[in-house]
Amino acid sequence: MSAHNSVFKTPYRAFLFDMDGTVLNSIAAAERIWTTWALQHGVDVESFLPTIHGARAIDTINRLALSGVDAKAQADWITEAEIEDVEGVVEVAGAANFLRSLPKNQWAIVTSAPRALAVRRMAAAGIPEPDVMVTAEDVSAGKPDPAGYRLAAQRLGLEVTDCLIFEDAAVGILAAEAAGADLVIITSTHDHPIQTVHATLAGYDSVAAQVAPDNHIRLHPL
C-alpha cells in the first residue's frame, strides 16, 4: 500500500473497476494470443506486447496502421481466440471477496474487452458479475478516453467525480484522470515498480470497504 492516504479518508458513492490487470490477471493468455497475431502480421513482438494492455483490440490494431488489414475482422479474431484461451486467468489477490462485499448498486466494471470476453474471463477467475458493466461495445472511443467511466457512473445514477476508480494500465490511468475521478492503481500484475502520484495497492486483501449509513463507501486499510 502506498503512503498516499487521501483515498482512505474520502467517502465515495461508488467504486469503478477496470478488469484486466485490476481485478483479474489475464496477461499470460492475452500475450499468447497477441504474440501469434503479431507474428502473422510481421509485427515486432517485443516492442508490441507492452502496448496491448488496457486498450480495445480494434484500437490497438488501428494504432499500427498496417496496410490492407481489416481492423474489425482482426479484432474479432483476437476476441474469439481469447474467449477460447483462459488458461492461467486468475483473480488479483482478494478481488472476488472484496467485490462481493460491495453493495450491488455501488460498483461497476469498465473494461476495454468485448462483453463476451469479459464475462468469460471473470467466470474463469471467479470474479462476480456486476449489475453495471461497460464493455468495448458500449463506447465509440476506448481508453484513454474517459467515456467508459462516465457511462458507468451515469448507469449507476452518479457523477463520475463521486466515484473511486481502480486501474492498472497506462491508458486506463489516463482515462480515469481525464474523468476527474480519484484513482487507485493496482500493482500486482506489473513486472516493474510504477512511478505515480496516485495511491497504489498490490491487491485487495489489505483493504476493506466500509459502507456508512448515508450509503457512502470508504476504502479502509486493514
C-alpha positions in Angstrom: 0.0 0.0 0.0 1.3 3.4 -0.8 1.7 6.3 1.6 -0.8 8.3 -0.4 -3.7 8.2 2.0 -6.3 10.7 0.7 -8.4 7.9 -0.9 -8.7 6.3 2.5 -10.2 9.4 4.0 -12.7 10.2 1.3 -16.3 9.0 1.1 -17.4 7.8 -2.3 -20.7 7.0 -3.9 -19.4 4.0 -5.8 -16.2 2.2 -6.9 -15.4 1.7 -10.6 -13.0 -1.1 -11.7 -11.1 -1.8 -14.8 -11.0 -5.6 -15.4 -7.7 -7.0 -16.9 -4.8 -6.4 -14.5 -7.1 -4.8 -11.9 -9.5 -7.4 -10.7 -8.0 -10.4 -12.6 -4.7 -11.3 -14.3 -5.1 -12.4 -17.9 -1.7 -11.3 -19.1 -0.4 -14.7 -20.0 -3.4 -15.6 -22.1 -3.6 -12.2 -23.8 0.1 -12.2 -24.7 -0.1 -15.8 -26.1 -2.9 -14.7 -28.5 -1.4 -11.3 -29.4 2.1 -12.9 -30.0 0.5 -15.3 -32.5 -1.2 -12.4 -34.2 1.8 -10.2 -34.3 4.0 -12.9 -35.8 1.4 -13.5 -38.5 1.4 -9.8 -39.4 5.2 -9.1 -39.2 4.9 -7.0 -36.1 7.9 -7.0 -33.7 6.6 -8.9 -30.7 8.9 -7.5 -28.0 8.1 -3.9 -28.7 4.4 -4.5 -29.5 3.3 -6.6 -26.4 3.6 -3.8 -23.9 1.2 -1.7 -25.9 -1.8 -4.1 -25.8 -2.8 -3.7 -22.2 -5.9 -1.8 -21.3 -6.9 -0.8 -24.8 -9.6 -2.2 -27.1 -8.3 -4.7 -29.6 -9.6 -2.6 -32.5 -7.8 0.5 -31.2 -4.5 -1.5 -30.7 -4.7 -2.7 -34.3 -5.7 0.6 -35.8 -2.7 2.2 -34.0 -0.3 0.1 -36.1 -1.7 1.4 -39.4 -0.9 -1.8 -41.2 -1.6 -1.8 -44.9 -4.5 -3.9 -46.1 -5.6 -5.0 -42.6 -9.3 -5.1 -41.7 -9.1 -3.9 -38.1 -12.6 -5.1 -37.1 -12.1 -8.5 -38.6 -8.8 -8.9 -36.9 -10.2 -7.6 -33.6 -13.0 -10.2 -33.9 -10.4 -12.9 -34.4 -8.5 -11.8 -31.3 -11.6 -11.8 -29.2 -12.6 -15.3 -30.3 -9.1 -16.6 -29.7 -9.1 -15.0 -26.2 -12.5 -16.4 -25.4 -11.2 -19.9 -26.2 -8.0 -19.5 -24.2 -8.5 -18.6 -20.5 -5.7 -20.8 -19.2 -3.9 -19.1 -16.3 -6.6 -16.3 -15.9 -6.8 -15.8 -12.1 -8.1 -13.1 -9.7 -5.9 -10.4 -8.3 -5.4 -11.3 -4.6 -8.6 -10.7 -2.6 -10.5 -9.2 -5.5 -13.5 -11.6 -5.6 -14.3 -11.3 -1.9 -13.8 -7.5 -2.0 -16.2 -7.1 -4.8 -18.8 -9.4 -3.2 -18.6 -7.1 -0.1 -19.8 -4.1 -2.0 -23.4 -3.1 -2.4 -24.6 -4.3 -5.9 -25.7 -0.9 -6.9 -22.4 0.8 -5.9 -19.8 -0.8 -8.2 -19.2 -1.4 -11.9 -16.7 -2.9 -14.3 -15.3 -0.7 -17.1 -13.3 -2.8 -19.5 -11.8 -2.5 -23.0 -12.7 -6.1 -23.6 -15.8 -7.1 -25.5 -18.6 -8.3 -23.2 -18.4 -11.9 -24.2 -14.7 -12.0 -23.4 -15.2 -10.0 -20.1 -17.8 -12.5 -18.9 -15.7 -15.5 -19.8 -12.6 -14.2 -18.1 -14.5 -13.1 -15.0 -16.0 -16.6 -14.7 -12.6 -18.2 -15.2 -11.2 -16.1 -12.4 -14.2 -16.4 -10.0 -15.0 -12.7 -10.2 -18.7 -11.8 -9.6 -20.5 -10.2 -12.5 -21.8 -6.7 -11.6 -25.2 -5.2 -12.4 -23.4 -2.5 -14.4 -20.6 -3.4 -16.8 -19.3 -1.1 -19.6 -17.5 -3.0 -22.3 -15.8 -2.3 -25.7 -19.2 -2.3 -27.5 -20.6 0.4 -25.3 -18.3 3.3 -26.3 -17.2 4.7 -29.6 -13.9 5.8 -28.1 -11.9 3.4 -25.9 -9.5 4.3 -23.1 -7.6 6.7 -22.7 -10.9 8.4 -23.5 -12.9 8.7 -20.2 -16.3 7.9 -21.9 -16.5 4.4 -20.4 -16.0 5.6 -16.8 -18.5 8.4 -17.3 -21.0 6.0 -18.8 -20.6 3.6 -15.9 -21.2 6.4 -13.4 -24.3 7.5 -15.3 -25.7 4.0 -15.3 -25.3 3.9 -11.5 -27.1 7.3 -11.4 -24.0 9.1 -10.2 -21.4 11.7 -11.3 -18.0 10.1 -12.1 -16.3 12.5 -9.8 -18.2 10.9 -6.9 -16.6 7.6 -7.7 -13.2 6.0 -6.9 -11.6 4.3 -9.9 -9.3 1.2 -9.7 -6.9 0.8 -12.6 -3.6 -0.6 -13.6 -2.7 0.2 -17.2 -1.4 3.4 -18.6 -4.3 4.1 -21.0 -6.8 3.3 -18.1 -5.0 5.7 -15.8 -5.2 8.4 -18.4 -8.9 7.7 -18.8 -9.5 7.9 -15.0 -7.5 11.2 -14.8 -9.5 12.6 -17.7 -12.7 11.7 -16.0 -11.6 13.8 -13.0 -12.1 10.9 -10.5 -9.9 9.8 -7.7 -7.7 6.8 -8.5 -6.1 3.7 -7.0 -3.6 1.8 -9.1 -3.3 -2.0 -8.6 0.4 -3.0 -9.0 0.5 -6.8 -8.5 0.3 -7.5 -12.3 3.3 -5.2 -13.1 6.8 -6.5 -13.5 8.3 -3.2 -12.7 7.5 -0.6 -10.0 5.1 2.1 -11.0 6.0 5.7 -10.5 2.8 7.5 -9.8 1.3 10.3 -7.7 -1.8 8.1 -7.2 -2.5 5.7 -4.3 -1.3 2.1 -5.0 -2.4 -1.3 -3.8 -0.8 -4.7 -4.5 -4.2 -6.4 -4.1 -7.4 -6.3 -2.2 -6.5 -8.4 0.8 -5.1 -5.4 2.6 -8.3 -3.3 2.4 -12.0 -3.4 3.2 -15.0 -1.4 2.1 -17.0 0.4 4.9 -20.5 1.4 4.0 -21.8 4.3 6.0 -25.5 4.9 7.0 -25.7 7.5 4.2 -24.5 4.8 1.7 -21.1 6.4 1.1 -18.3 3.9 0.8 -14.8 4.3 2.3 -11.8 2.3 1.4 -10.4 1.1 4.7 -6.8 -0.2 5.2 -6.6 -3.4 7.3 
